[in-house]
Amino acid sequence: MARCRIYVAATKDAVALFMGLSAELERLARGYLWQRQPLVLEPARTIAGGARWRVICGCVRYGDCIDDEWAAVHLLRLLSARFPDVVAISVEDCDGEILLIECADVLPKWIATAQPPLVNNRTFLRRGELHVIPLADSPALLPLLPPHLTIDKVCGKSERPLQEH
């Protein structure tokens, strides 16, 4: 199973954006045969700092078909390019951040040598491209999502590690 977080500014109409994202996702995925469950989105929730950000969560159950996981990442990349109100999208599976793991060979050297706490919450899709948040030069430049807010806490799931069922 893979999960995603789609970050949007709280000033945007989250319901309308959710409906637009869901409709476009359905249109883009039309004709694709998923092994288990297609990528589905859940309505937006306000996260810590409430007034600044909302997050739309998504999930795909891909079983043994890793192609479904990559199809979901591709669809999320397309959504990030087509919806300017989407600030960023992150994707995780049971191994961790998919974008970080699969792009390790082309990411900056400091990521390859850093300990996991330093690289968590640093890879995102934005406007159709992969973005890496660099190390902060000062505490004022820390990531948008504090490290203690895991995808499970943000999306209202249990705090157990992601597991395939």
Secondary structure as the mmCIF struct_conf table of DSSP 4:
data_model
#
loop_
_struct_conf.conf_type_id
_struct_conf.id
_struct_conf.beg_label_comp_id
_struct_conf.beg_label_asym_id
_struct_conf.beg_label_seq_id
_struct_conf.end_label_comp_id
_struct_conf.end_label_asym_id
_struct_conf.end_label_seq_id
STRN STRN1 ALA A 2 ALA A 9
TURN_TY1_P TURN_TY1_P1 ALA A 10 THR A 11
BEND BEND1 LYS A 12 LYS A 12
HELX_RH_AL_P HELX_RH_AL_P1 ALA A 14 ALA A 29
TURN_TY1_P TURN_TY1_P2 ARG A 30 GLY A 31
BEND BEND2 GLN A 35 ARG A 36
STRN STRN2 VAL A 40 LEU A 41
STRN STRN3 ARG A 45 THR A 46
TURN_TY1_P TURN_TY1_P3 ALA A 48 ALA A 51
BEND BEND3 ARG A 52 ARG A 52
STRN STRN4 TRP A 53 VAL A 60
TURN_TY1_P TURN_TY1_P4 GLY A 63 ASP A 64
HELX_RH_AL_P HELX_RH_AL_P2 ILE A 66 ARG A 82
TURN_TY1_P TURN_TY1_P5 PRO A 84 ASP A 85
STRN STRN5 VAL A 86 ASP A 93
TURN_TY1_P TURN_TY1_P6 CYS A 94 ASP A 95
STRN STRN6 GLY A 96 GLU A 97
HELX_RH_AL_P HELX_RH_AL_P3 ILE A 98 GLU A 102
TURN_TY1_P TURN_TY1_P7 CYS A 103 CYS A 103
HELX_RH_3T_P HELX_RH_3T_P1 ALA A 104 VAL A 106
BEND BEND4 LEU A 107 LEU A 107
HELX_RH_AL_P HELX_RH_AL_P4 LYS A 109 THR A 113
BEND BEND5 ALA A 114 ALA A 114
HELX_RH_AL_P HELX_RH_AL_P5 PRO A 116 VAL A 119
TURN_TY1_P TURN_TY1_P8 ASN A 120 ASN A 121
STRN STRN7 THR A 123 ARG A 126
TURN_TY1_P TURN_TY1_P9 ARG A 127 GLY A 128
STRN STRN8 GLU A 129 VAL A 132
HELX_LH_PP_P HELX_LH_PP_P1 ILE A 133 ALA A 136
BEND BEND6 ASP A 137 SER A 138
HELX_RH_3T_P HELX_RH_3T_P2 PRO A 139 LEU A 141
BEND BEND7 LEU A 144 LEU A 145
TURN_TY1_P TURN_TY1_P10 PRO A 147 HIS A 148
HELX_RH_AL_P HELX_RH_AL_P6 ILE A 151 VAL A 154
TURN_TY1_P TURN_TY1_P11 CYS A 155 GLY A 156
BEND BEND8 GLU A 159 ARG A 160
HELX_LH_PP_P HELX_LH_PP_P2 PRO A 161 LEU A 162
#
